[in-house]
Amino acid sequence: MISPPIQKDIVHCFAEEVTRSVLQEINNDVFALLVDESADVSDKEQMAVVFRFVDKDGIVKERFVGISHVKETSSLSLKNAIDSLF
């Protein structure tokens, strides 16, 4: 549990399960993908991705999907990062 590669594997498994759960909650319905980019403390660009959707009860929900480091913030670069995230 203290090995960084094992910790990354565990986090990756949890991320896949959370994403699968969110997709089941959306249930092939309409959703919005919110993408925000910013620079962290070390001036590396990063992108956060959130799903926004309306559930079966009519309640608007937002679910954080992930964060990814990007080399640049052009639209093509962000699109490629989103594609690789999913």
Secondary structure, DSSP 8 states (H G I E B T S, - for coil): ---HHHHHHHHHHHHHHHHHHHHHHHTT--EEEEEEEEE-TTS-EEEEEEEEEE-TTS-EEEEEEEEEE-S--SHHHHHHHHHHH-
